[in-house]
Amino acid sequence: MSWIEQTIAELGIVGVLLVTLTISILVNIWQFNRAGKAEARCESRITALQESARKIEADREANARRIASTTRREAIEAQNATIATTQERAERVRIITRTITVPAGCPVALPDSVQDELRQAVRAANG
């Protein structure tokens, strides 16, 4: 008789069922323990990934704020330059028109120097 047959004969069917049940419970406990450790590892990894995503999002927001600030500053500088150029041209036209003596016939066309200044303004505006 093999040792399995001898053990079954000594314990009987009830004993074999108890041993089988005990082994089954121990295997289930072992599997739950392993699953718990795997779940803990997964939770740890998820937490690390979420933290990484938050950091990336914060970096993107900082970059967007920096770009918006730079763009805003450049737009203000361009606007101020345009205003200054426009004021200079307008002042030149005023000076030219003040120094012109208007003949009795009052010409219909603007003086050549005013027309030149306006053409330069149009070229500068159109690039």
Backbone torsions as a table, in degrees:
resi	resn	phi	psi	omega
1	MET	NA	139.1	178.8
2	SER	-78.7	166.4	-176.7
3	TRP	-65.5	-29.2	177.0
4	ILE	-67.6	-46.2	178.9
5	GLU	-63.1	-40.2	-179.5
6	GLN	-65.2	-40.9	179.9
7	THR	-65.8	-42.3	178.7
8	ILE	-63.1	-41.3	179.8
9	ALA	-63.7	-39.1	-177.9
10	GLU	-74.8	-40.8	-176.3
11	LEU	-85.9	-30.7	-176.0
12	GLY	84.1	175.7	-176.8
13	ILE	-65.2	-40.0	-178.8
14	VAL	-63.5	-41.5	178.5
15	GLY	-63.9	-43.3	178.8
16	VAL	-63.2	-41.3	177.8
17	LEU	-63.2	-39.9	178.3
18	LEU	-65.8	-42.1	178.0
19	VAL	-63.8	-44.4	179.1
20	THR	-62.0	-42.8	179.0
21	LEU	-63.7	-42.0	179.2
22	THR	-64.1	-44.9	178.6
23	ILE	-62.4	-41.6	179.4
24	SER	-62.2	-43.9	178.7
25	ILE	-63.4	-43.4	179.4
26	LEU	-63.2	-39.6	177.7
27	VAL	-64.5	-41.9	178.6
28	ASN	-63.7	-42.1	177.7
29	ILE	-61.6	-44.0	178.5
30	TRP	-60.5	-43.2	179.8
31	GLN	-66.4	-41.2	177.2
32	PHE	-62.7	-39.9	179.0
33	ASN	-63.0	-46.0	177.7
34	ARG	-62.7	-42.8	179.9
35	ALA	-63.0	-39.5	178.7
36	GLY	-62.8	-42.0	178.4
37	LYS	-66.1	-41.0	178.6
38	ALA	-64.9	-40.0	179.0
39	GLU	-64.9	-39.7	178.1
40	ALA	-63.3	-41.3	176.9
41	ARG	-62.7	-42.1	178.9
42	CYS	-63.5	-45.7	178.7
43	GLU	-59.9	-41.6	178.7
44	SER	-62.5	-43.7	179.9
45	ARG	-65.9	-41.7	178.6
46	ILE	-61.4	-44.6	178.8
47	THR	-60.6	-43.3	179.2
48	ALA	-63.9	-41.5	179.4
49	LEU	-66.8	-39.3	177.7
50	GLN	-63.9	-41.5	178.0
51	GLU	-63.8	-41.2	177.5
52	SER	-62.8	-42.0	179.1
53	ALA	-64.2	-40.4	178.1
54	ARG	-62.8	-40.4	179.7
55	LYS	-65.8	-43.6	178.5
56	ILE	-62.1	-42.4	179.3
57	GLU	-63.6	-42.0	178.0
58	ALA	-63.5	-40.2	177.7
59	ASP	-63.4	-41.8	179.6
60	ARG	-65.2	-41.4	178.4
61	GLU	-63.4	-41.2	178.6
62	ALA	-63.5	-42.4	177.6
63	ASN	-62.4	-42.6	179.7
64	ALA	-63.3	-42.0	178.3
65	ARG	-64.1	-41.3	179.6
66	ARG	-64.2	-44.0	179.4
67	ILE	-64.1	-43.2	179.2
68	ALA	-62.6	-42.0	179.2
69	SER	-63.8	-44.8	179.0
70	THR	-63.1	-44.0	-179.7
71	THR	-63.3	-43.5	178.7
72	ARG	-60.7	-46.0	179.8
73	ARG	-62.5	-44.8	179.5
74	GLU	-64.1	-38.1	178.6
75	ALA	-65.2	-40.9	178.6
76	ILE	-65.1	-42.2	178.1
77	GLU	-62.1	-43.5	179.4
78	ALA	-65.5	-39.9	179.0
79	GLN	-63.8	-44.5	179.2
80	ASN	-63.6	-39.6	178.2
81	ALA	-64.4	-41.4	179.5
82	THR	-65.0	-43.0	178.9
83	ILE	-62.1	-44.2	-179.9
84	ALA	-62.5	-44.7	179.4
85	THR	-63.1	-43.4	-180.0
86	THR	-62.8	-43.4	179.5
87	GLN	-65.0	-39.2	177.9
88	GLU	-61.9	-46.0	-179.1
89	ARG	-65.4	-41.5	179.2
90	ALA	-63.6	-40.2	178.9
91	GLU	-65.5	-39.7	177.1
92	ARG	-61.4	-43.6	179.1
93	VAL	-62.9	-41.2	178.2
94	ARG	-61.0	-44.5	-179.6
95	ILE	-63.6	-43.8	-179.2
96	ILE	-63.0	-45.2	-177.3
97	THR	-70.1	-26.2	177.5
98	ARG	-72.7	-35.4	-175.8
99	THR	-83.3	-7.3	-178.2
100	ILE	-83.5	134.3	172.6
101	THR	-90.7	127.2	-177.5
102	VAL	-88.7	121.0	178.6
103	PRO	-71.2	167.3	-177.4
104	ALA	-60.9	-31.8	-178.2
105	GLY	-76.6	-11.6	179.5
106	CYS	47.4	94.5	-175.7
107	PRO	-64.3	149.8	-179.6
108	VAL	-79.6	-37.2	-176.7
109	ALA	-84.5	152.9	175.3
110	LEU	-73.0	156.0	177.8
111	PRO	-61.2	154.7	-177.6
112	ASP	-58.5	-40.9	-179.0
113	SER	-64.5	-35.3	177.0
114	VAL	-69.3	-43.1	178.8
115	GLN	-61.8	-41.1	177.8
116	ASP	-61.5	-44.1	179.8
117	GLU	-62.7	-42.1	179.1
118	LEU	-66.4	-39.7	177.4
119	ARG	-62.1	-42.4	178.4
120	GLN	-62.7	-38.3	178.2
121	ALA	-64.4	-41.4	179.6
122	VAL	-65.9	-43.4	177.9
123	ARG	-61.5	-41.9	179.3
124	ALA	-66.0	-37.0	-179.4
125	ALA	-71.3	-34.8	-177.4
126	ASN	-87.3	-4.4	175.9
127	GLY	87.2	NA	NA
